[in-house]
Amino acid sequence: MNGDFQNPNEDQGLQKRLILVFAITFVIILATQPLLRKFAPQLAPPDKQEEKKPEQMQPAQTPAAGGQSGANPSSVQAAAAGQAGQTQVAVPVQNKQASAESEVVVENDLYRITFTNRGAQVKSWVLKKYNDNAGKPLELVNKYGAEQAGYPLALWAYDETLRNQLNSALYVTDAAGTKAAPADLTFEYLNGDLSVRKSFHFGHSYEVKVETEVTRGGANVTAYPAWPSGFGDATNPASYGAERIDYQYNDNIERLAAKKVSGGGTVQGPFHWAGVIDQYFAGVFLPDDPRHAAMVTLHSQAEIPADPAKPEPGKTVKVSVLGVAVGNPSGKTSARLFVGPKAVDVLQSVRASNEGPNLEGALDFGFFGFISKPLFLWLKWTHEHWVHNWGWAIIVLTVIINLALFPLRLSSMKSALKMQKVAPQVKAIQEKYKKYKVTDPRRAEQNEELQALYKEHGVNPIGGCFPMLLQMPFLFAFYSMLGNSIELRHAHWLWLHDLAAPDAIHLLPILIIITMFFTQRFTPQAGMDPTQQRMMAVMMPVMMGVISWNLSAGLGLYWAIGNLIGLVQQVWMNNTEFGRQVRAHQEERARKPRK
């Protein structure tokens, strides 16, 4: 045996064998590589599979305007291909959403609208030419109603889950900052098979062009653009009750007060316009396709401070908040949205279509509209051409109306004086027959004697009432006209700062009480017991004063000036020759001893 140690590395046969083993191993590895690739994910431990899953399914994010992001399929493929040892391509998930909330402002000379990309809704809609009670530009988005019922230009869908998703998602838009009208604004949202697009066009008027479309899985979904929460000019709980829903097709106008509106009720078209309206402002949709339009009436209960001007914790009341959602049931809506004042000239300029009506029907002059509207046009003409103050224009109109009605009032006063002259004879006849029952045939003889007496003295028993009844429509017409004329809102006159609001110091209601008291005192009350006459002389003025206490100052001004003119006319009539004869006759009767 050889005692010297032999280095294995020097053994050429061994080296050859090692080289052969390595070569065979390398060939085996190459041959089994496709199988390893196929079964490696299944053989990997569970925690490793979970780690790889997000990498395969998460799309690569690419920056978009305004900090927004969206899916880019090519980026997803590139990222997948770049992973070491992998050649598979991940399937991208359709997604188009903004990464953060942002705002866009659009404005012209009439409004300033602030959009948020959350729901592509309106957070603020300011009318520049109108102020609130604090003197600031008027905010038309109802602060309390919008927080609880929804913001303007939200989308209303019958599926509540979908509705919440549409109005809470972060939409993508390429706009930022402030844009001056005319301008276009588009919002898009894509999440899997749900696709939403909302686009708006702004011009130089109070109208905004609105186009919306919602699809799911390529099929259209019904979703209407909405104005869901009334208006921001509601300054107290009572003003919320002034809201209603109006809609019109051709000459037919329907007006729905809050008590007639059910939340979520659908009104099928056709209609040329439909919207929510309050005392002075309107949010009205004018569909491009009136025949296939539909409206969903919205009615919510909102919790508001008992005194919105001075909110206090715990002091709240519930009020009704009205709204509408208008669109095409097909899921694709194209319409115009008018948001502005109910001024006659503005409403007349907005027409539903070439053949359709304008928006003048949104201004409701009430049952006596056939009198109210001409009165308003006359008042406006007086303001523009004679006196450039609405208070003095009301006074001028009141004087002219009372002079025009003076012949009727004169007839009424003469009839009252004649009735007063024959009152003793009338009372004697009534005393003669009072012992008989009303059903007694002899009561007919009483009526015959009274008729003969009236004929002898030329007295018409209803002559004193009929002329006064003719004046009542003018009072109601004035009430309706002055209560709905936005021109009187915040109009000044002497101590009055708002002719559309009640007199803050109640001087006008006091003047109404005083003038009515003296008018009652100087007006003959034929056939009335003196005690009753004295009581009525006090009770009637006080009752009218209570009624007028919270009426608009413009109406109070008309009423007080009308009473003052009536008092002057009554005093004059009492001092005419005829009036003196009646008074002398009464004094003579009073001097005669009673039997």
C-alpha positions as semicolon CSV with decimal commas, in nm:
position;residue;x (nm);y (nm);z (nm)
1;M;0,000;0,000;0,000
2;N;0,133;0,336;-0,089
3;G;0,171;0,553;0,220
4;D;0,160;0,893;0,037
5;F;-0,168;1,100;0,055
6;Q;-0,329;1,161;-0,281
7;N;-0,514;1,493;-0,342
8;P;-0,863;1,425;-0,487
9;N;-0,835;1,735;-0,701
10;E;-0,544;1,579;-0,871
11;D;-0,752;1,274;-0,964
12;Q;-0,851;1,336;-1,325
13;G;-1,116;1,062;-1,324
14;L;-1,290;1,215;-1,023
15;Q;-1,297;1,558;-1,186
16;K;-1,457;1,415;-1,495
17;R;-1,721;1,245;-1,286
18;L;-1,802;1,570;-1,098
19;I;-1,830;1,760;-1,422
20;L;-2,069;1,493;-1,551
21;V;-2,287;1,517;-1,234
22;F;-2,309;1,896;-1,263
23;A;-2,397;1,872;-1,629
24;I;-2,674;1,618;-1,565
25;T;-2,810;1,829;-1,274
26;F;-2,817;2,142;-1,492
27;V;-3,003;1,955;-1,766
28;I;-3,259;1,827;-1,513
29;I;-3,314;2,182;-1,377
30;L;-3,369;2,318;-1,727
31;A;-3,607;2,035;-1,813
32;T;-3,821;2,084;-1,498
33;Q;-3,831;2,470;-1,506
34;P;-4,174;2,494;-1,690
35;L;-4,328;2,256;-1,438
36;L;-4,195;2,461;-1,147
37;R;-4,339;2,776;-1,294
38;K;-4,680;2,614;-1,331
39;F;-4,706;2,464;-0,984
40;A;-4,493;2,702;-0,777
41;P;-4,786;2,928;-0,665
42;Q;-4,981;2,624;-0,549
43;L;-4,681;2,482;-0,364
44;A;-4,596;2,809;-0,195
45;P;-4,703;2,855;0,170
46;P;-5,043;3,033;0,223
47;D;-4,889;3,351;0,361
48;K;-4,671;3,381;0,053
49;Q;-4,974;3,343;-0,175
50;E;-5,149;3,627;0,008
51;E;-4,847;3,848;-0,032
52;K;-4,836;3,794;-0,408
53;K;-5,211;3,844;-0,466
54;P;-5,218;4,224;-0,427
55;E;-4,916;4,257;-0,653
56;Q;-5,094;4,070;-0,931
57;M;-5,436;4,250;-0,901
58;Q;-5,352;4,606;-0,797
59;P;-5,334;4,839;-1,100
60;A;-5,046;5,076;-1,128
61;Q;-5,146;5,436;-1,041
62;T;-5,060;5,726;-1,267
63;P;-5,093;6,086;-1,153
64;A;-5,388;6,287;-1,288
65;A;-5,480;6,652;-1,273
66;G;-5,559;6,793;-0,932
67;G;-5,402;6,504;-0,743
68;Q;-5,635;6,251;-0,904
69;S;-5,546;5,901;-1,009
70;G;-5,684;5,635;-1,240
71;A;-5,606;5,292;-1,384
72;N;-5,365;5,255;-1,677
73;P;-5,370;4,903;-1,829
74;S;-5,035;4,943;-2,007
75;S;-4,871;5,047;-1,681
76;V;-5,015;4,742;-1,511
77;Q;-4,871;4,515;-1,782
78;A;-4,531;4,682;-1,765
79;A;-4,517;4,652;-1,390
80;A;-4,610;4,284;-1,404
81;A;-4,354;4,207;-1,674
82;G;-4,082;4,377;-1,476
83;Q;-4,113;4,146;-1,175
84;A;-3,813;3,915;-1,145
85;G;-3,873;3,564;-1,257
86;Q;-4,231;3,634;-1,377
87;T;-4,376;3,685;-1,724
88;Q;-4,751;3,675;-1,647
89;V;-4,976;3,983;-1,714
90;A;-5,231;4,086;-1,445
91;V;-5,589;4,173;-1,552
92;P;-5,659;4,543;-1,464
93;V;-5,961;4,652;-1,260
94;Q;-6,159;4,939;-1,422
95;N;-6,133;5,236;-1,187
96;K;-6,156;5,613;-1,229
97;Q;-6,169;5,802;-0,903
98;A;-6,002;6,105;-0,756
99;S;-5,757;6,052;-0,471
100;A;-5,877;6,355;-0,272
101;E;-6,168;6,595;-0,248
102;S;-6,137;6,920;-0,442
103;E;-6,350;7,219;-0,541
104;V;-6,417;7,409;-0,863
105;V;-6,582;7,753;-0,880
106;V;-6,777;7,882;-1,181
107;E;-6,907;8,238;-1,186
108;N;-7,051;8,515;-1,399
109;D;-7,214;8,849;-1,318
110;L;-7,523;8,674;-1,176
111;Y;-7,394;8,384;-0,965
112;R;-7,097;8,212;-0,807
113;I;-7,129;7,831;-0,796
114;T;-6,893;7,610;-0,596
115;F;-6,874;7,243;-0,698
116;T;-6,714;6,965;-0,499
117;N;-6,590;6,654;-0,676
118;R;-6,744;6,446;-0,395
119;G;-7,062;6,341;-0,572
120;A;-7,002;6,616;-0,832
121;Q;-7,247;6,828;-0,632
122;V;-7,292;7,197;-0,554
123;K;-7,184;7,316;-0,209
124;S;-7,263;7,682;-0,266
125;W;-7,483;7,876;-0,512
126;V;-7,456;8,249;-0,447
127;L;-7,672;8,504;-0,630
128;K;-7,462;8,818;-0,660
129;K;-7,747;9,063;-0,723
130;Y;-7,942;8,966;-0,409
131;N;-7,851;8,990;-0,042
132;D;-7,958;8,802;0,266
133;N;-8,092;8,971;0,579
134;A;-7,737;9,038;0,695
135;G;-7,655;9,228;0,376
136;K;-7,428;8,954;0,236
137;P;-7,468;8,799;-0,112
138;L;-7,754;8,551;-0,095
139;E;-7,662;8,184;-0,052
140;L;-7,926;7,965;-0,218
141;V;-7,800;7,632;-0,085
142;N;-8,007;7,558;0,223
143;K;-7,750;7,508;0,499
144;Y;-7,961;7,282;0,719
145;G;-8,163;7,115;0,447
146;A;-7,861;7,026;0,230
147;E;-7,670;6,868;0,518
148;Q;-7,963;6,636;0,589
149;A;-8,146;6,598;0,255
150;G;-7,871;6,638;-0,004
151;Y;-7,690;6,899;-0,211
152;P;-7,797;7,048;-0,545
153;L;-7,720;6,846;-0,859
154;A;-7,687;6,523;-0,666
155;L;-7,814;6,216;-0,853
156;W;-8,131;6,047;-0,731
157;A;-8,164;5,673;-0,799
158;Y;-8,439;5,437;-0,685
159;D;-8,173;5,205;-0,539
160;E;-8,066;5,373;-0,214
161;T;-7,730;5,195;-0,206
162;L;-7,652;5,314;-0,558
163;R;-7,778;5,662;-0,472
164;N;-7,541;5,686;-0,177
165;Q;-7,251;5,564;-0,388
166;L;-7,319;5,814;-0,667
167;N;-7,327;6,105;-0,423
168;S;-7,032;6,011;-0,205
169;A;-6,776;5,899;-0,465
170;L;-6,483;6,122;-0,560
171;Y;-6,526;6,213;-0,926
172;V;-6,246;6,298;-1,164
173;T;-6,243;6,638;-1,334
174;D;-5,979;6,821;-1,529
175;A;-6,091;7,158;-1,390
176;A;-5,954;7,340;-1,088
177;G;-5,970;7,680;-0,924
178;T;-6,216;7,936;-1,063
179;K;-6,364;7,945;-1,413
180;A;-6,547;8,239;-1,565
181;A;-6,864;8,167;-1,761
182;P;-6,920;8,079;-2,039
183;A;-6,751;7,757;-1,936
184;D;-6,788;7,379;-1,944
185;L;-6,737;7,144;-1,653
186;T;-6,730;6,762;-1,664
187;F;-6,711;6,503;-1,385
188;E;-6,650;6,129;-1,439
189;Y;-6,655;5,829;-1,212
190;L;-6,574;5,468;-1,301
191;N;-6,580;5,177;-1,060
192;G;-6,586;4,831;-1,212
193;D;-6,894;4,810;-1,432
194;L;-7,045;5,134;-1,291
195;S;-6,983;5,441;-1,507
196;V;-7,107;5,796;-1,436
197;R;-7,067;6,116;-1,635
198;K;-7,201;6,459;-1,540
199;S;-7,136;6,761;-1,758
200;F;-7,247;7,124;-1,725
201;H;-7,239;7,430;-1,946
202;F;-7,258;7,780;-1,801
203;G;-7,351;8,093;-1,994
204;H;-7,446;8,451;-1,911
205;S;-7,796;8,381;-1,774
206;Y;-7,944;8,207;-1,468
207;E;-7,968;7,884;-1,672
208;V;-7,721;7,595;-1,656
209;K;-7,714;7,315;-1,912
210;V;-7,711;6,976;-1,736
211;E;-7,629;6,638;-1,892
212;T;-7,601;6,319;-1,687
213;E;-7,561;5,950;-1,772
214;V;-7,525;5,645;-1,548
215;T;-7,454;5,296;-1,681
216;R;-7,389;4,962;-1,514
217;G;-7,255;4,673;-1,714
218;G;-7,309;4,876;-2,029
219;A;-7,683;4,925;-1,960
220;N;-7,834;5,261;-1,864
221;V;-7,949;5,308;-1,504
222;T;-8,226;5,553;-1,406
223;A;-8,070;5,839;-1,208
224;Y;-8,209;6,194;-1,212
225;P;-8,024;6,520;-1,136
226;A;-8,186;6,679;-0,832
227;W;-8,238;6,996;-0,633
228;P;-8,324;6,818;-0,307
229;S;-8,326;7,071;-0,026
230;G;-8,512;7,394;-0,089
231;F;-8,343;7,733;-0,071
232;G;-8,109;7,917;0,158
233;D;-8,325;8,227;0,194
234;A;-8,541;8,044;0,453
235;T;-8,470;8,253;0,764
236;N;-8,724;8,108;1,007
237;P;-8,934;7,792;1,044
238;A;-9,239;7,961;0,887
239;S;-9,051;8,044;0,566
240;Y;-8,987;7,674;0,500
241;G;-9,363;7,635;0,464
242;A;-9,359;7,879;0,172
243;E;-9,189;7,618;-0,045
244;R;-9,386;7,408;-0,291
245;I;-9,336;7,200;-0,606
246;D;-9,472;7,335;-0,935
247;Y;-9,475;7,186;-1,283
248;Q;-9,633;7,288;-1,614
249;Y;-9,722;7,136;-1,948
250;N;-9,866;7,376;-2,205
251;D;-10,115;7,592;-2,010
252;N;-10,172;7,346;-1,724
253;I;-9,989;7,435;-1,404
254;E;-9,992;7,216;-1,095
255;R;-9,885;7,350;-0,755
256;L;-9,811;7,107;-0,470
257;A;-9,780;7,236;-0,116
258;A;-9,564;7,045;0,134
259;K;-9,862;6,860;0,283
260;K;-9,944;6,717;-0,063
261;V;-9,590;6,596;-0,138
262;S;-9,486;6,240;-0,060
263;G;-9,114;6,173;-0,052
264;G;-9,000;5,949;-0,337
265;G;-9,324;5,977;-0,534
266;T;-9,287;5,976;-0,911
267;V;-9,480;6,210;-1,140
268;Q;-9,467;6,099;-1,501
269;G;-9,451;6,360;-1,775
270;P;-9,507;6,521;-2,004
271;F;-9,416;6,860;-1,863
272;H;-9,220;7,155;-1,997
273;W;-9,075;7,250;-1,662
274;A;-9,079;7,126;-1,303
275;G;-8,909;7,241;-0,988
276;V;-8,912;7,351;-0,629
277;I;-9,021;7,710;-0,560
278;D;-9,042;7,937;-0,259
279;Q;-9,166;8,292;-0,209
280;Y;-8,899;8,463;-0,418
281;F;-8,671;8,203;-0,582
282;A;-8,696;7,891;-0,796
283;G;-8,489;7,588;-0,893
284;V;-8,659;7,460;-1,208
285;F;-8,558;7,188;-1,456
286;L;-8,655;7,232;-1,822
287;P;-8,614;6,889;-1,992
288;D;-8,498;6,880;-2,354
289;D;-8,749;6,598;-2,408
290;P;-9,068;6,706;-2,222
291;R;-9,276;6,410;-2,338
292;H;-9,047;6,151;-2,180
293;A;-8,958;6,342;-1,865
294;A;-9,031;6,223;-1,512
295;M;-9,009;6,391;-1,174
296;V;-8,947;6,243;-0,830
297;T;-9,089;6,455;-0,548
298;L;-8,860;6,477;-0,244
299;H;-8,988;6,555;0,104
300;S;-8,756;6,541;0,405
301;Q;-8,777;6,646;0,768
302;A;-8,485;6,866;0,871
303;E;-8,381;6,969;1,219
304;I;-8,311;7,342;1,225
305;P;-8,251;7,596;1,504
306;A;-8,569;7,753;1,642
307;D;-8,407;8,087;1,557
308;P;-8,165;8,037;1,263
309;A;-8,039;8,394;1,310
310;K;-7,924;8,302;1,662
311;P;-7,874;7,924;1,683
312;E;-7,867;7,782;2,035
313;P;-7,779;7,422;2,130
314;G;-8,084;7,214;2,206
315;K;-8,333;7,467;2,070
316;T;-8,440;7,314;1,742
317;V;-8,758;7,245;1,547
318;K;-8,845;7,006;1,266
319;V;-8,947;7,152;0,931
320;S;-9,040;7,011;0,592
321;V;-8,778;7,047;0,321
322;L;-8,895;6,999;-0,037
323;G;-8,699;6,905;-0,345
324;V;-8,727;6,750;-0,691
325;A;-8,530;6,516;-0,913
326;V;-8,609;6,550;-1,283
327;G;-8,481;6,356;-1,581
328;N;-8,532;6,087;-1,841
329;P;-8,609;5,734;-1,712
330;S;-8,376;5,595;-1,979
331;G;-8,082;5,694;-1,758
332;K;-7,952;5,968;-1,986
333;T;-8,080;6,317;-1,904
334;S;-8,038;6,641;-2,093
335;A;-8,202;6,950;-1,948
336;R;-8,157;7,312;-1,846
337;L;-8,167;7,416;-1,482
338;F;-8,293;7,763;-1,392
339;V;-8,184;7,882;-1,049
340;G;-8,273;8,242;-0,982
341;P;-8,524;8,507;-0,879
342;K;-8,894;8,497;-0,961
343;A;-8,879;8,838;-1,124
344;V;-9,134;8,882;-1,403
345;D;-8,886;8,995;-1,667
346;V;-8,641;8,716;-1,579
347;L;-8,908;8,444;-1,585
348;Q;-9,047;8,570;-1,916
349;S;-8,702;8,540;-2,075
350;V;-8,672;8,168;-1,993
351;R;-8,873;7,959;-2,237
352;A;-8,908;7,581;-2,219
353;S;-8,871;7,543;-2,596
354;N;-8,963;7,722;-2,917
355;E;-9,325;7,611;-2,873
356;G;-9,337;7,568;-2,494
357;P;-9,435;7,822;-2,227
358;N;-9,196;8,046;-2,041
359;L;-9,142;8,031;-1,664
360;E;-9,387;8,311;-1,583
361;G;-9,624;8,048;-1,440
362;A;-9,380;7,998;-1,151
363;L;-9,496;8,336;-1,017
364;D;-9,831;8,267;-0,853
365;F;-10,049;8,578;-0,810
366;G;-10,326;8,374;-0,648
367;F;-10,700;8,345;-0,711
368;F;-10,723;8,714;-0,804
369;G;-10,429;8,692;-1,042
370;F;-10,633;8,858;-1,315
371;I;-10,621;9,169;-1,092
372;S;-10,284;9,111;-0,922
373;K;-10,076;9,087;-1,238
374;P;-10,205;9,411;-1,399
375;L;-10,162;9,581;-1,060
376;F;-9,800;9,469;-1,042
377;L;-9,725;9,580;-1,398
378;W;-9,885;9,915;-1,318
379;L;-9,684;9,941;-0,994
380;K;-9,364;9,858;-1,180
381;W;-9,439;10,115;-1,449
382;T;-9,505;10,376;-1,179
383;H;-9,174;10,290;-1,014
384;E;-8,982;10,315;-1,341
385;H;-9,145;10,631;-1,481
386;W;-9,289;10,839;-1,196
387;V;-9,122;10,770;-0,861
388;H;-8,810;10,559;-0,823
389;N;-8,901;10,424;-0,482
390;W;-9,128;10,126;-0,428
391;G;-9,287;10,272;-0,115
392;W;-9,391;10,595;-0,287
393;A;-9,503;10,392;-0,590
394;I;-9,738;10,194;-0,362
395;I;-9,877;10,517;-0,219
396;V;-9,934;10,667;-0,565
397;L;-10,110;10,348;-0,677
398;T;-10,321;10,341;-0,358
399;V;-10,437;10,701;-0,407
400;I;-10,532;10,637;-0,771
401;I;-10,722;10,317;-0,686
402;N;-10,915;10,486;-0,405
403;L;-11,005;10,780;-0,629
404;A;-11,121;10,537;-0,897
405;L;-11,336;10,352;-0,642
406;F;-11,469;10,673;-0,487
407;P;-11,801;10,666;-0,678
408;L;-11,869;10,322;-0,529
409;R;-11,765;10,439;-0,186
410;L;-11,980;10,751;-0,221
411;S;-12,280;10,538;-0,311
412;S;-12,208;10,320;-0,008
413;M;-12,183;10,623;0,222
414;K;-12,506;10,776;0,090
415;S;-12,687;10,446;0,135
416;A;-12,556;10,422;0,491
417;L;-12,676;10,778;0,568
418;K;-13,018;10,704;0,423
419;M;-13,043;10,387;0,626
420;Q;-12,952;10,587;0,933
421;K;-13,226;10,840;0,850
422;V;-13,501;10,575;0,831
423;A;-13,358;10,364;1,113
424;P;-13,626;10,476;1,364
425;Q;-13,908;10,376;1,125
426;V;-13,737;10,043;1,057
427;K;-13,704;9,978;1,430
428;A;-14,074;10,064;1,486
429;I;-14,184;9,815;1,219
430;Q;-13,961;9,546;1,368
431;E;-14,101;9,611;1,715
432;K;-14,453;9,581;1,576
433;Y;-14,395;9,228;1,447
434;K;-14,139;9,090;1,692
435;K;-14,411;8,910;1,891
436;Y;-14,473;8,679;1,595
437;K;-14,257;8,376;1,523
438;V;-14,034;8,368;1,219
439;T;-14,257;8,105;1,063
440;D;-14,574;8,307;1,120
441;P;-14,733;8,421;0,790
442;R;-14,778;8,770;0,934
443;R;-14,401;8,814;0,918
444;A;-14,450;8,862;0,543
445;E;-14,642;9,181;0,623
446;Q;-14,330;9,312;0,802
447;N;-14,122;9,264;0,488
448;E;-14,388;9,441;0,279
449;E;-14,388;9,744;0,511
450;L;-14,008;9,759;0,511
451;Q;-13,991;9,742;0,132
452;A;-14,249;10,022;0,106
453;L;-14,044;10,236;0,349
454;Y;-13,721;10,177;0,157
455;K;-13,890;10,264;-0,171
456;E;-14,037;10,585;-0,028
457;H;-13,697;10,712;0,088
458;G;-13,491;10,563;-0,199
459;V;-13,295;10,328;0,026
460;N;-13,119;10,013;-0,093
461;P;-13,054;9,787;0,210
462;I;-12,751;9,626;0,047
463;G;-12,631;9,949;-0,113
464;G;-12,387;10,007;0,171
465;C;-12,237;9,657;0,151
466;F;-12,210;9,592;-0,220
467;P;-11,957;9,869;-0,298
468;M;-11,743;9,754;-0,006
469;L;-11,753;9,397;-0,134
470;L;-11,627;9,520;-0,471
471;Q;-11,322;9,665;-0,299
472;M;-11,227;9,339;-0,126
473;P;-11,077;9,173;-0,439
474;F;-10,835;9,466;-0,469
475;L;-10,720;9,413;-0,111
476;F;-10,666;9,040;-0,171
477;A;-10,500;9,112;-0,505
478;F;-10,264;9,358;-0,338
479;Y;-10,189;9,103;-0,068
480;S;-10,096;8,838;-0,327
481;M;-9,908;9,079;-0,550
482;L;-9,700;9,244;-0,277
483;G;-9,634;8,911;-0,106
484;N;-9,478;8,756;-0,419
485;S;-9,300;9,050;-0,582
486;I;-8,926;9,003;-0,534
487;E;-8,882;9,367;-0,637
488;L;-9,012;9,469;-0,293
489;R;-8,767;9,241;-0,113
490;H;-8,527;9,466;0,083
491;A;-8,685;9,777;-0,076
492;H;-8,657;10,084;0,150
493;W;-8,911;10,355;0,234
494;L;-8,863;10,609;0,514
495;W;-8,818;10,402;0,833
496;L;-8,889;10,072;0,655
497;H;-8,588;9,868;0,544
498;D;-8,778;9,585;0,375
499;L;-9,124;9,636;0,223
500;A;-9,159;9,258;0,191
501;A;-9,110;9,202;0,565
502;P;-9,327;9,311;0,860
503;D;-9,282;9,662;0,997
504;A;-9,016;9,615;1,267
505;I;-9,156;9,891;1,492
506;H;-9,521;9,815;1,398
507;L;-9,601;10,176;1,319
508;L;-9,812;10,080;1,017
509;P;-10,037;9,836;1,209
510;I;-10,089;10,106;1,474
511;L;-10,182;10,353;1,201
512;I;-10,428;10,097;1,062
513;I;-10,592;10,065;1,407
514;I;-10,621;10,443;1,455
515;T;-10,759;10,519;1,109
516;M;-11,008;10,232;1,127
517;F;-11,124;10,344;1,475
518;F;-11,209;10,694;1,355
519;T;-11,360;10,563;1,031
520;Q;-11,590;10,337;1,236
521;R;-11,681;10,628;1,459
522;F;-11,776;10,860;1,172
523;T;-11,952;10,595;0,961
524;P;-12,329;10,564;1,022
525;Q;-12,429;10,226;1,163
526;A;-12,797;10,212;1,077
527;G;-13,017;9,992;1,292
528;M;-12,735;9,897;1,531
529;D;-12,778;9,925;1,906
530;P;-12,562;10,210;2,043
531;T;-12,389;9,975;2,285
532;Q;-12,307;9,732;2,006
533;Q;-12,193;10,021;1,789
534;R;-11,946;10,138;2,054
535;M;-11,816;9,786;2,101
536;M;-11,769;9,734;1,727
537;A;-11,595;10,069;1,700
538;V;-11,324;9,925;1,925
539;M;-11,324;9,555;1,842
540;M;-11,305;9,587;1,463
541;P;-10,996;9,814;1,457
542;V;-10,818;9,598;1,716
543;M;-10,894;9,281;1,518
544;M;-10,767;9,437;1,194
545;G;-10,457;9,556;1,376
546;V;-10,382;9,202;1,496
547;I;-10,425;9,068;1,141
548;S;-10,192;9,333;0,998
549;W;-9,930;9,300;1,274
550;N;-9,711;9,051;1,084
551;L;-9,813;9,133;0,727
552;S;-9,556;9,268;0,483
553;A;-9,486;9,636;0,524
554;G;-9,583;9,697;0,160
555;L;-9,932;9,561;0,221
556;G;-9,954;9,747;0,552
557;L;-9,863;10,069;0,371
558;Y;-10,137;10,013;0,114
559;W;-10,391;9,933;0,387
560;A;-10,302;10,227;0,611
561;I;-10,305;10,482;0,328
562;G;-10,633;10,339;0,197
563;N;-10,788;10,372;0,546
564;L;-10,664;10,729;0,574
565;I;-10,816;10,821;0,238
566;G;-11,142;10,651;0,337
567;L;-11,152;10,845;0,664
568;V;-11,107;11,176;0,481
569;Q;-11,381;11,084;0,236
570;Q;-11,618;10,984;0,518
571;V;-11,561;11,308;0,709
572;W;-11,618;11,506;0,389
573;M;-11,939;11,313;0,317
574;N;-12,068;11,372;0,668
575;N;-12,024;11,748;0,616
576;T;-12,200;11,771;0,281
577;E;-12,554;11,913;0,261
578;F;-12,698;11,563;0,258
579;G;-12,492;11,462;0,559
580;R;-12,596;11,769;0,753
581;Q;-12,962;11,694;0,678
582;V;-12,924;11,343;0,813
583;R;-12,746;11,470;1,123
584;A;-13,017;11,734;1,183
585;H;-13,286;11,470;1,144
586;Q;-13,111;11,251;1,400
587;E;-13,077;11,538;1,646
588;E;-13,445;11,622;1,607
589;R;-13,540;11,260;1,672
590;A;-13,316;11,255;1,975
591;R;-13,489;11,563;2,125
592;K;-13,833;11,404;2,099
593;P;-13,940;11,223;2,414
594;R;-13,953;10,846;2,387
595;K;-14,295;10,687;2,411
